Every structure is written in structure tokens, then in C-alpha cells.
């Protein structure tokens, strides 16, 4: 005999029902906080005999206990506790984990850390995001104690707010998997709209001036700037480059590793790529290799395939690479002295836009930059230059076509 349907009696939490040649165990898990509808946990037991019913009774007990545990945890666990569990269990790069921890420590935990997960809702999150877009210190929040001192409000970037939402959403997704929550309500929150990428590469005149200043500082630094400008390498990629990854005969550089926070790791997209080098770049790299080899001979050692191509002054034996942060700061200082408002990553934009403007196809440019998705990222970032290249292609195609016959105008 089947138990009553739990939906027909609010006091009854579970039931075992006959479904053809099997038994269905059904337990009420409460109302969904978003839809307001009753949700259930179910399990199917093969057979309808006495043995099957015993197994169904055990399943009923197990599901009821699962609901009780979930409700107990759900009623007490805070965002602070849940986000700590998520940060420990999620699989991300160490640099990404460090960034997420910063978001939590500086912003999210002070704002919603003590709020139970079940009390967070789209309205709460949207109000938080709006306040952060006004001021990163949330000075307008009436609940904020103590108030920040007098200051000039500086909004958080849209991209930063969206990354913070990813931390919240990831925490809630884990809570759903672990039966702490019935649903991930963060999915319903409206996010600030992301701006279209606006790359700002240096002009050809500025690029020439930057190269002139770089080689005037020293040849090693000039070679590094030249290599980034011609290949579009990321700063972590050029810092992690070893001489064994440069094929001087085939004129190819093999990008497999990067240098981030004092250690080697995979490339940003976890994919290796091979980039063709022009003859001028190969000549500069050969000269650079000779300088490094001579430098190492004076130190009583030799250059090997494992020797880093570029190194700072503190490691003249090239046993450690240039720090990406040091490269950023040195380049920034050089550009400021030249009166140019730019940064090292803009050289990557310069390489891409020069290639696209010259008519190089999108897939080739994407491959050189290390973009995935078949060029979708490249198109998104450099849409204006792709359009200009497409216009140029149309003019070239038309110029190669025979002129169409003209019909004489009726007199």
C-alpha cells in the first residue's frame, strides 16, 4: 500500500508510490525561494515486492535525513563560511585564487560576509553592485560602520564587479551541489553591462620613439621591447622565454611556458603555439644571445637551452627571468619620460592592429596572439580594425576584377 502523496498533506514529508513495476520515493524539500513552488527529492527502486519496499523505506529515511541536514546548514551557514569552502575547493590558477581572495577580503566579506546564504537574493546583489559602481568604499551604504573618511569616490570597474559576481555565483553553485541551497539565486541578478574592449595601441610615430628610447637604455631592454612589439607576446610569456624555445634556423619561437608570481606555469590559454619571426627579429635575438653568452663566460658559466632570454640586473647569470611587474614598471617609466601615456600590454595591441591593417587574416592574427575560439576573441577586441581590413580587402578584390561592360544610355 503506497503512502500518501506529500503534496496532498503539508504535514507529511515523504511518500512511496507504485510506478508500474517500480517504486518511487518522493520527499518534499520545501519551497523554491525563487519560483515559490514545492521542490522534491526522488529515487526509483526496481520492483514492488517486499524486498523492494524495504529498500524504498531505507531510501525514504536517507532522503529525509538529507533534507534535514540541508535545512540545518542552510539556516546557519554564512557567505563568509561558504566562500571560504569554495575558495579552498575550486580548481583555479594560483594567481586567480589570489585575485579572488583579494575581492573577498577587501570588498565582499565586509559587505555580505555575515549574511546567511539563504538571505541573499538578486535585489541584495544588485544593490551591492550599484553601490560599488558608485564608490569602491561603498560610502553611501547606510549599513556601513564605521563610515569611510572624507574621500573622492572612485568606482570599481565593470569588469571587476563582474568578476566579484563570479565569486558569489561560484560559491552558491557549490552550495547547491552540497545541498546547502536549493537554487543558485545569483543567476537572477542583473550585472553591470560590460563595455566593449577599446584597445589603444601606440601610433607608428610613438612606437618608433619608444623603440629608440628602449635601445638607448640598453640593448637587452631594446630587444625585449622589439620582440613584444613584433610578436604580440604577453609580458609573462616573454619573461618566461628560454633560449631553447627559439629556433634560430627555422626562425620560430615556441611559446609553452610563462612566468607568474615567481614560478613557471602554462600559458594563459593552456595551449602552446609557434610564432614565425622576421629576419630582423632573428638578427637582434642572435646578437642578444651572443651578449648573454659573453656575459655568462665572464661569470664562469655557459649559456644553455634552459637559460632565460631576458633577466633583470639582480640575476646577471640569467638563472631567473625578468619579473613581469618589473617589466611593466620599467616600460611605464620609459613611456612617461617620452611623454607617451601607454603601457606594455598596448604593444600587444600594436602588433595585432598593424597586422590586421596590413590585411593579415583574422585566424593568423589570433594564432600569433594565442587567442582561442577560432578568432572570436580577436574579433571582439579588434572589431574596428577587422572592419577596416575587410574594407581594404573589398577594394583590392574590386581592383583586380575586369571592368563591367557599360550599356549606352538611351538617347
Number of C-alpha atoms within 10 A of each C-alpha: 7 11 12 14 17 17 17 8 10 10 8 14 19 24 20 25 20 17 14 10 10 17 22 21 27 24 27 21 21 17 13 14 16 13 8 9 10 12 15 19 16 17 14 16 19 16 17 18 11 9 11 15 22 13 16 26 15 13 21 23 14 13 22 19 12 16 20 13 13 19 18 12 18 19 14 14 17 19 24 20 17 19 25 13 14 18 18 10 10 12 10 12 12 12 11 11 15 12 13 18 17 13 17 21 13 12 18 21 16 13 16 18 18 13 16 18 27 22 12 17 17 16 13 13 20 18 14 18 24 16 18 24 20 16 18 17 21 23 20 14 15 8 10 13 9 7 13 11 8 7 9 7 15 13 16 17 16 17 13 13 22 16 15 20 20 14 20 22 18 18 24 27 21 19 25 15 12 11 17 24 22 23 17 23 20 23 15 13 17 13 17 15 9 11 9 10 10 12 15 14 21 19 11 11 8 17 18 12 14 21 18 12 17 22 16 11 12 10 15 22 21 18 20 22 21 22 19 21 22 18 23 24 21 20 23 23 23 26 26 27 24 23 19 15 18 22 14 16 7 10 15 16 21 17 23 19 22 20 22 20 12 11 10 14 18 16 20 16 9 11 13 13 14 15 19 14 19 12 11 10 16 21 14 17 21 14 15 18 17 12 14 22 18 15 17 16 13 10 11 9 12 14 19 11 11 13 20 23 27 26 22 18 8 10 12 15 23 21 14 20 25 25 20 21 13 11 21 14 14 15 20 17 15 17 20 12 11 13 10 16 11 18 20 20 19 17 26 21 21 22 21 27 22 18 19 21 17 14 17 15 15 19 17 15 22 19 16 18 21 24 17 14 9 13 18 15 14 21 17 13 16 20 16 16 19 22 14 15 21 16 13 15 14 11 11 11 10 11 10 8 8 7 8 6 6 6 6 6 5 4 3
